[in-house]
């Protein structure tokens, strides 16, 4: 079950990363609403790509789940902040980021249990 959650989370974040890296028009529009410079979108997309690879590799190395999980927590807190405070969007827009945040926390806690 944990492996399934890792894969689902990694694929979801990976898709978001590719959307940013390829500058899909709807994402560019969102980014403009956040008032962030466009090159920052590519950087975040690359970080999401790296984190997703780490999360998948975490199937064999639990330390990578911890690193990727912490990275995803930081990214998702940033995403929630961007939606609510920078773009002044409705609370509904933060649901995907909130789910990813919670799954990241669950995976970190699950893996921490294995280290003790």
N, C-alpha and C positions, 0 to 999 in steps of 0.2 A: 504493500500500500504506500509506503514511504517513497519507494522508487517511482511509483506512478505519479505521486504529487510532485516529485522533483522534475520529472519529464514534462508534465503539464505546465508547471510554472516556467521552466526553461523555454519551452516552445512559445508560450504566450509572450514572454519578455523578448525572445528572439524575433518574433514577428514585429513587435513594436520597434525593435532596434533596426530591422531592415526598412520599415516604413520611414524611420528618421533618416537612415543613411541614403535611401533612394529619393528622399525629399518628395514623398507622395503629397499631392496638392492639399488634401484636407489637413495633413499634419503641419504643413507649412503655414496654413491659415491659423491653426491652433497656436503654433509657435509665435506667430505675430501677436496673437491675443495675450500671450504670456509676457510679451515685451522683452524677450530674450533675443540676442543676436543669432542669426541663422547658422553661423558656423558652430555655435554651441550645440545645436540640434544634432549635427553630425558627430560631435564628440560624445554626447549622451548615447546616441545610437551605437557607436563603437563600444562604449562601456557596457551597454546592455548585451551586445554580442559576446563580449569577453565573459561577462557574468553568466550568460546562458551556457557557454561552453564549459565553464567551471562547474556549473550546477549539474550538467550531464556527466562530466568526468567525476563528480562527487559520488556517483553510483559506486565507483571503485575506490575512491579516496575521500573519506568523510571530512577531511580538513578542507577540501575544496567546497563542500556544502556550507561549511561555516563561513568561509571567505565570501562566497557568492551570496549567501544569505544576508550577511551584513551589508554587502554592496547593494543588494536589492532593497533592503530596508531604507538605506540612505536615498536611493533613487525614488522609491515610492513615497517617502515623506516629502521629497522635493516635488514630485508630481501632484500630490494632494495640495501642497502649498500653492503651486502654480495654478491649478484649477480654481481653487477657492479665493485666494488672496490676490493673485496677479491678474487673472482673467475674469474674476467675479462670476464664475459659472455656478450652476446649481449643484447641490449636493449629489445628485444622481451621477454627475460626471466623475466623481471620485470613487465610485463603486469598484471598477476594475483595479485601480491602484490599491484600494483598501484590501481587496481580496488577496492581491499579490503580497502586500505587506503582512497580512495575517499568515499566509502560507509560508512566507520566509521565516517568520518567527517560529511557527510550528516545526519547520525543518531544522532550524538551529537548535531548538530545545530537544527535539528528538535525537539529534546527533550528539548533543552535549551529554545526554544520558548514556550513550555508548562509550564515552571517554572516561567515565568514572568507574 
